[in-house]
Amino acid sequence: MLKGSKVGLRARHEEDIPILRAELYDDVVNASRAESGPWRPVSPGAKDPRLVVDDTAQGSVPFSVVELEGGTLVGTATLWGIDTHNRAAHIGLGLLPASRGHGYGTDVVAVLCHYGFVVRGMHRLQIETLADNAAMLRSAERNGFVREGVLRSSAWVMGEFLDEVLLGLLAQDWKPGLQV
């Protein structure tokens, strides 16, 4: 398990899937804001590719996020779009509704940075998030990410186009434990 100050990132367990599905992916608004495509229902028992881990996939590393104190599942985190030639990857996370507002997001970003830069040897990490996602913007910037641009009207979410913010962090600019 990779550990931060509040959370741990561990392998996905079978018992995590129904919780993540019910609290993150069956929520139409939340899933529409988090995914790059439209929400669609997944039949009970179906192998949902967003949740079921394919250990052979090289371009994405999904984690379950747990509280260090007690081990309670609080969300999901992913290093995705891994480009081994350019040594770049994207990071993303989703916290269960009851786990938001406790500082877990900032800690998850910190742990993903450690994994990306130290464990995987990445040169650049990137985040794309909706411009109104203040929590993710705050978590990213507290970990040293810099706003590099705005993708105007690039995301179709629940009947309207929204701007996305592009943030980046280079290995040479990363300061472990920054989280101001």
Sequence and secondary structure as in RCSB ss.txt:
>XXXX:A:sequence
MLKGSKVGLRARHEEDIPILRAELYDDVVNASRAESGPWRPVSPGAKDPRLVVDDTAQGSVPFSVVELEGGTLVG
TATLWGIDTHNRAAHIGLGLLPASRGHGYGTDVVAVLCHYGFVVRGMHRLQIETLADNAAMLRSAERNGFVREGV
LRSSAWVMGEFLDEVLLGLLAQDWKPGLQV
>XXXX:A:secstr
 EE SSEEEE   TTHHHHHIIIIIS HHHHHHHSSS      TT   TTTS  TT SSEEEEEEEETTT  EEE
EEEEEEEETTTTEEEEEEEE GGGTTSSHHHHHHHHHHHIIIIIS  SEEEEEEETT HHHHHHHHHTT EEEEE
EEEEEEETTEEEEEEEEEEEGGG  TT   
